[in-house]
Amino acid sequence: MEAFLALLEQEAQALIGGKFSDLALLTERKGQLADRIAVLDHEREQQLQELGYPTNRAGADAAAAAGGDGLQRAWQRLLSCAATSRDLNHRNGILIHTHLEFSRNAINFLSACGQSLYGPDGQHRVGRGVGKSLASG
């Protein structure tokens, strides 16, 4: 869970910093970690069931309490990380939505103007299509 939290922070920094090319790798890694968390969650449920506890939150709380201070602290840390992950993932979703909305609005504005800013040759169009190349600086 701590690795997942770190990854969510990296994702946020990429979104805030405009490093959109980093997002594909981060999304892939996030998916891998989410899959691993799901496997571990399933294993936790199996262990709870084997110990005679319900596989819900109340069962996990009871098992952690019965396991002593170390297990109780680990369980509380896991719950805290899960809550923080939920909040960070929500924040990142808002950042993504904001970027998409900005891009959508910019495209709509440019489309409404009815004139392309750049031609197919990469030349910046000024007025009637005369301009200079992007590569010429």
Buried (B, 14 or more C-beta within 10 A) or exposed (E): BEEBBEBBEBBBEBBEEEEEEBBEEBEEBBEEBBEEBEEEEEEBBEEBEEEEBEBEEEBBBBBBEEEEEEEBEEBEEBBEBBEBBEEBBEBBEEBEEEBEEEEEEEEEEEEEEEEEEEEEEEBBBEEEEEBEEEEEE
